[in-house]
């Protein structure tokens, strides 16, 4: 029992043997939104990545995690995309310059 508890603490609560594949990105105004719902005790927390290719062939990215939780993983993905689109519309490229 203690072994399971400590392994959960050390791995961040994730089962490292079965990592989830990255979801397909959703394009919005030149940005790529990659939802990454986080298990929150039977619900899912809105989180993921907003990425944008730069002129040098690299990728700029911003990780985000919101306090919003929803009961279903698919609903979480939809909410993640909607909130990300709104953030992109409001902030645009400035998100990569901001300190959070």
ZILINJO-V761646 format. One record per residue. RES is the residue in one letter. SS is DSSP state (H for helix, E for strand, - for the rest). PSI is psi in radians with two decimals (none if undefined). D_CENTER is the distance of its C-alpha to the mean C-alpha in Angstrom with 2 decimals. Layout:
[[RES	SS	PSI	D_CENTER] [RES	SS	PSI	D_CENTER]]
//
This chain:
[[X	-	-0.81	30.99] [X	H	-0.61	30.43] [X	H	-0.77	29.22] [X	H	-0.74	26.43] [X	H	-0.87	25.53] [X	H	-0.65	25.53] [X	H	-0.60	23.62] [X	H	-0.69	20.84] [X	H	-0.76	20.90] [X	H	-0.49	21.01] [X	-	0.13	18.19] [X	-	0.30	15.81] [X	-	0.03	16.55] [X	-	2.58	15.08] [X	-	1.80	17.66] [X	-	-0.27	17.75] [X	-	-0.39	20.18] [X	-	1.24	17.84] [X	-	2.48	14.47] [X	-	2.41	12.41] [X	-	2.66	12.48] [X	-	2.41	9.71] [X	-	2.78	9.68] [X	-	2.40	11.81] [X	-	2.57	10.81] [X	E	2.18	12.18] [X	E	2.41	14.53] [X	E	1.93	15.40] [X	-	0.70	18.19] [X	-	-0.09	17.67] [X	E	2.69	13.95] [X	E	2.18	11.50] [X	E	2.14	8.35] [X	E	1.73	6.26] [X	E	2.48	4.69] [X	-	1.25	3.79] [X	-	2.40	6.14] [X	E	2.25	7.81] [X	E	2.22	11.57] [X	-	1.15	13.40] [X	-	0.88	16.99] [X	-	-0.19	17.35] [X	-	3.13	14.81] [X	E	2.30	11.06] [X	E	2.39	8.93] [X	E	2.07	6.76] [X	E	2.88	3.26] [X	E	-2.73	0.98] [X	E	2.52	4.62] [X	E	2.16	7.95] [X	E	2.71	10.80] [X	E	2.18	14.50] [X	E	2.44	17.42] [X	-	3.03	20.14] [X	-	-0.41	23.90] [X	-	0.08	24.41] [X	-	0.01	22.39] [X	-	-3.03	19.52] [X	E	2.15	15.91] [X	E	2.53	14.64] [X	E	2.71	11.01] [X	E	2.14	9.22] [X	E	2.48	6.30] [X	E	2.64	5.80] [X	E	2.19	6.27] [X	E	2.92	9.01] [X	E	-0.18	12.04] [X	E	2.33	12.18] [X	E	2.52	12.70] [X	E	2.74	14.22] [X	-	-0.40	16.49] [X	-	2.54	15.29] [X	H	-0.72	12.35] [X	H	-0.69	13.41] [X	H	-0.62	13.80] [X	H	-0.74	10.30] [X	H	-0.80	9.14] [X	H	-0.78	11.95] [X	H	-0.66	11.22] [X	H	-0.81	7.67] [X	H	-0.79	9.64] [X	H	-0.80	12.54] [X	H	-0.64	11.20] [X	H	-0.74	9.66] [X	H	-0.74	13.08] [X	H	-0.72	14.91] [X	H	-0.76	13.41] [X	H	-0.77	14.34] [X	H	-0.67	17.69] [X	H	-0.67	18.38] [X	H	-0.64	17.47] [X	H	-2.49	17.32] [X	H	-0.34	17.82] [X	H	-0.35	18.58] [X	H	-0.48	14.95] [X	H	-0.23	15.52] [X	-	-0.29	18.69] [X	-	2.55	17.65] [X	-	2.28	17.55] [X	-	none	15.15]]
//
